[in-house]
Amino acid sequence: MRLLLRTSFYYVLITFVVFSLGSIILYNIFLNEIQYETDLYLVERFHSIINTLGSNNTPNTLDQYKLQIDTLDYVPEKVGQESFVFNDTIVMHQYLRRMENNRKMTGIQKVNESYLRLTLFDVIVESDDIMDGVFNALWRLFLFLGIVMVITSFLISRNIFKPFNKTLQQLKQFNIKELRPIKLERSHTHEFNLMNQFIEQMTEKVNRDYRNLKEFSENASHEIQTPLTIAKGKLELLLQSNDLDEKKMSMIESAYKSIDHISKLGSSLTLISKIENLEFSDLKQIVFSDLLKKALVDFEELYQMKQIKAEINIMDDVKLQNNPDLLKILINNLLTNALRHNQEGGRLKIELDPSQLKIANTGKPLQISPEQLFERFKKDKQSGGSLGLGLAIVKKICDISGYTIQYSYNEGWHRILVDFS
């Protein structure tokens, strides 16, 4: 839900609560006001009737509707305004012929030499009629106010949130590899200016850190690989010497393997760093099936050396939108993994269609949990000289490409599924 729509919804909800509470308050105000005005009218009518009777008129000359006059045969304690008593009652309506709510007033007054008790009635608005009136008025007002509030909030906020939307668009277009900081427009809203200032500082720092890290990785990789290459070359020359005994030869061979391991480790970590930094962003339409067939030709001799029987089912003209170098790395690492974890005289199955790639190989069960298989430096005890980075690189490639990768083991078969959809 959009911010503006959510804000408007909360405003309407708050307005509804206020209107609900206001209707109760309004109902009580109307009820008290109507009752007060009715009481004033009854008092005024009382005095008018007393004045009429005081002019030597008989009660028979008065309109007896909603009026009752009784002559008292005793002297009351309270007379005049002190004797007024108000209460609610029901009286038969003269025309509707049904009982209606009335306001009743009783008062005693001395007229000439007699004490008269007058009882007056007047119809009052019923409470349910008041409630209906209040409800009908408020729900129309609430509906009108809600519509006006939503429309005006959209119109006004479109102007107010324009700088915010521009900032979002520039953030979407931000590319860390361009090493260009964001320059955001200033607005008339203080909070937006603070946000833009923070974003500019943050992106500038991100660019600076990325540039420093990139330079460090490249320099470190170059500076490390150069002496390692020299050391490997000299050790290779020593291994070809004929004047070395078996012990020295073994020590040199061990040193050579260690240096080779460090060299491969540096190259793999550099590759992962480049993948994470999205340096392989040159996307093309690649015929993936042709890449896979070519890689299988390169691996054919290695599979034959291990006497592995391969069953290949590759659909022609399977195309993927991706970087060609990344796809080559993906294929090579998966095929290398299937070779390394296979057994002598084992079997290999490879299937490819437009939606997925399946690679299955025979082999012993893993000694680690399948969840750890795609983590860095997590390798099975059967992996030998593996760095434990091959499948971690594959996972990184799948993540940035939008693919999903799954592993399973069943009935002696290791299965890896790469889903392109």
N, C-alpha and C positions, 0 to 999 in steps of 0.2 A: 504494500500500500504506500502511495506517495506521501511525502511529508505534509504537503499542503492539504491533501484529502484527509489525512489522519487528524491534522490540527482542526480542520473544519468540523470533522465528526465529533471531536471532543468539545468544541464550542457549542455545537447543537445539543450534545448530551447535557452539558452544564446548564444551558438555557432551558432544557426540558425540566431538569430538577428545580431550577429557580421558579419556573412557571408553575410547577406542581405545588411547591410550598407557597407561592404567591396566591394561588387560587384558594387555598385554605384561609390565608390571612384576609384576602379580599371577600371571601364568603362571610367571615365573621364581622368584618367592617360593615358590609351591606346589611347583614341581619340586625346588628346593633343600631345602625342608622335608621332603618325602616321602623324598628320598634320604638326608637326615640321620637321620630316624627309622628307615629301613630298615637303615642301617649300625649304629645303636645296637642294633637288634633282633638283627642277625647277631653282633655282639660278645657280647651277652648269651647268645645261643644257643651260641656257641663256648665260653664259660666253663662253661656248664651241661653241655655234652658232655664237656669235660675233667674236670669234677668227677665225672661218672658213670664215665668211664674210670679215674679215679684210685681209685675204690672197688673195684678189681680186677674190674670188669666188662669183658667182651670187646666189641669193636666189633659183633659179631653180634647183641648184645642191643639195639642202638639202631635206631631207625627210619632206614633208609638212604635214604628219599626226600629228595632235595635235600641229600644229605650224601655226601661222599667222604672216606675216611680212608686215607692212605698212610703206611707205616712207612719212615723214611729210614735208609739204611745208611751215613750220614755225619753228621758233627757240623756243623750249620748255624751260620752266623755270627750270625744274628738269631733270637731265640726270644721267644715271648710277644707282647706288644703291639707290639714293634718290628718284628715280622715280618708284621703285618697289611697286606694289599694288597686294595684294593677296585677293582672295575671292573664294567662292564656287559657282559652276554652274553645269549645266547638258549638256552633249555632247553625240552625237550619237556614239555608239560603232561600230568600223569598222567591227568586226566579228560577234558580237551578234546581230547587227542591232536593237539596242534598246537604249534608253536614259539611261545614267549612270551618277552617281555623279562623278564630277571631281573637282580637285583643279586647279584654274586658276591664272596665274601670268602675269602681264603686266609690261613691263619695256622699257625705252627709252635709246638708246645709239647712239653716233655719230660714224659712220663707214665711214672711208675715209672722204668725204666731205658732206655726207648725214646723216640726223637724221632718224633713223629707230625705229619704235615701234614694239616690239615683244610681241606676246601673246602666251603663252604656256599653255598646259593642261596636266594633268596627273590624271589617275584614282586613287581614294582614297577608302579605305575600308569603306563601308556604316555603319552607326551607328547601324542599326539593326543586321548587321553581327558581329559587335564588341560585341553587347549585347548577341547575341546567343553564341558566343565563350566564353565570360566570364561566362555566365550562365551554359553552358555545362561543363566547367572546374570546376566551384565551386560546382555544385550539386554533381558531382562525388566525389570531395574531401570531401564534407560535409558528404555524405553517408559513405564513407570509414572511416572518422574520427569518426562519430557517432558510427559505429559498433565497431571500435577499442576501443573507450572510454568506451562503455558499458561492453565489454568483460574484458578489463583490470581492470576496476573499481571493477567488481565482483571478479576477481582473487586476486587483491591486497587487497581489503577490507575484503575478507574472512580471510586473515591473520591479518589485523589491528583490525577487530572487534571480533576476537576470544576471547580476555579477557572479552569483553562486553557481549558476548553470554554466557560465563561461569558464569558471575555474575547473569544474568537473570535466568539461570538454578538453581543456588543455592538459589535465592530468591523464586523461585517456590517451592522448597523443604523445605523452612523455615517453621518450626512449632513452634508457640509460647509456646505450652504446654511442649515442650521438654526442655525449659529453657536453650538452648544451643546457644550462639552467633555465628554469621557467621564469618568464617575466609576466606577471599578472597585472591586470588593470586595477586602478584604484576606484573605489565606489564611495557613495555618500553614507554608507553604513559602517559604523565603527567596528562592529564585530567581524564583518567580512574583510575589512582591511587587516585586522589582526590575524585572521585565518590565512589570508593571502601572504602576509609577511612571513608567517611560520612556514608555509609551504615552500616559499622561495628559499628560505634558509635551509630547510630540510633537503630539498632537491639539490641545492648547491653542495651540501655536505655529502649526500649520496654520490653525486658525480665525482667529488674529490676522492672519497674513499674507494669508489670503484676504480678510478684511474690509478690510484696508488697500489691497490691490490693487484690490478691487471699487470702493471709494470713490474711489481715484485714477483708475481708468478712467472712472467715471461723471462725476467732476468735470472731468477733462481733456477728455472728449468734449464736455461741456456748454460749458465755457469756451472751447474751440477753435471749436465750431460757431457760437456766438453772434457773435463778430467776423467770422467767415468769411461768415455770412449777411448781416451789415451791409455788408461790403465788396462782396459780390456784388450787393446791391441798389443800391448807389451806382454801381457799374460799369454796371449795366443802365440806370440813368438817364442816365449819360454816353453810352452807346451810342445812346440815343434822341435825343441832341442833334444839331442840324443845323449847328452852328458849328464842327465838328471837321473837320480835313483828313484825308486818307486815312491818313497816317502815324500820327497820334495815334489814329485809330480802330483801326488794326491793333494798336498797343501796348495799348490798353485791352482789345481782344478777347483778346489773348494773356494779359493779366493775369487776365481773367475765367476763361479756360479753366484756368489754373494753380490759381486759388482753388477752382474747381469740382472739379478733380482732387483737391486736398487734402481737400476736404469729403467727397467719395465715399470717399477712402482712409481717413479717420478713421471713417466710418460702417461700412465693411467690416471694419476691424480690431476695432472694438468688437463687431460681430456675431460674428466668429470667437471673440473672448474669451468672449462670453456662451454660445456653443455649447460651447466647451471646459469652461466652468464648470457645464454642465448646468443652465442657467437656464430652458431650455425643457423642463421636466419634466412639464408638464400634458398627459398622454397621453389621447387620445380615439380612438374608432372613427371614422375619416374615410373618406368615399367619395372615394377618390383620383381615380377616373375623372371625377367632376364637377369637381374642382379643375383637372384637366388641360384639360378642355373649355373651362372659363371662361377659363383663361390663354391658350388658343389664339385665342379670340375677341378678347382684348386685343391679341395680337400680329398679328392678321390684316392690319391696315393696313400694319404694318412689313414684313411678308413681301410684300405686294402692291407696295409701293414699290420693292422689289428684284426684283420679278417672279419670285419663288420659287414653284414649284409644289409643293404639299404633298399627300402621300398619308397619310391619317389612318386608323388602324385601332385604335380604342379599345374594349375590351370594357366593357360596362356593369356597374355595381355592384361595381367592384374596391375593396375596403376594406383600409385599413391602420391599425394601431394606432400612432399617433404624435401629435406636436404639430402642429396645423394650420398654425401660422406657419412651422415648419421645412419642412413639405411645400411650402408656397407659395414659399419661398425656393429650395428645390431645383428646382422646376419652372421658375421665372423665370430662374434662372441657366443651366439647361440649354438653354432655348429661346433665351435671349440669346446663348449661346455658338454655337448652331446657326445663328443669324442672322448673327452677326459673322464667322464663318469660312466662310460660304457665298459663292457668287459670283453676279454678276448673271445672272438667268435660270436660276438653279440649281434643285436639287430638294431636297425634305425628306421624310423618311419617319418617322412616329411610330407605334409599336405598343405596346399595353399589354394585359397579361393579369394574372391574379392573382399570378403568380410573378416577372414582370420588366417593365421598361420599356426599350424600344429607341428610340434617337433617332439617325438617320443623315442626314447632309447632304453634298452635293457640295462640293468645294473642293480647293485645292492642298495638297500634302503639307506636314506640319509641318517647321519648320527646327530644332526641338529634339527630343530623344529623348522617346518616349511616357512613360517613367518620370518625367520632370520635369513632365509636364503638370498634375499635381495638387498640385505644390509651390507655396508662396507666392511671388508676384512672378516666377514663371516663365511667360513668355508668348512666343508666336510673333511673329516680326517682322511678320506680316501682321495682328496684332491691333489695330493703330492705337492709339487712346486707351485701350485696356483696361488695368485696374489689375494684371492677373495674379493676381486673388484669387477670381474667380468659381468656377472649378473646385476651388480649394482649400477654399472654403466648402462646395461640394457634397460633397467628400471627407470633411470633418469631420462633416457631417450623416449621411452613410452610415455612418461609423465608429460614431457614438454610437447609431445606430438599428439596427445589426446588419446593414446591407446591404453588398453588395460592388459595386464599380463598376469597369468595365473599358473600356479604349479600344483601338481598332484602326483601321487605315487600309488599304483595299484597293480597287483599281480606281477610284480617284478619289472614294471615299466615306469620310468620317469617321464612325465608329460608336462610340456610347457605350451600354453596357449596364449597367443597374442591376438587380441581382438582390435580390429581397426575401426570399428563403428563407434 
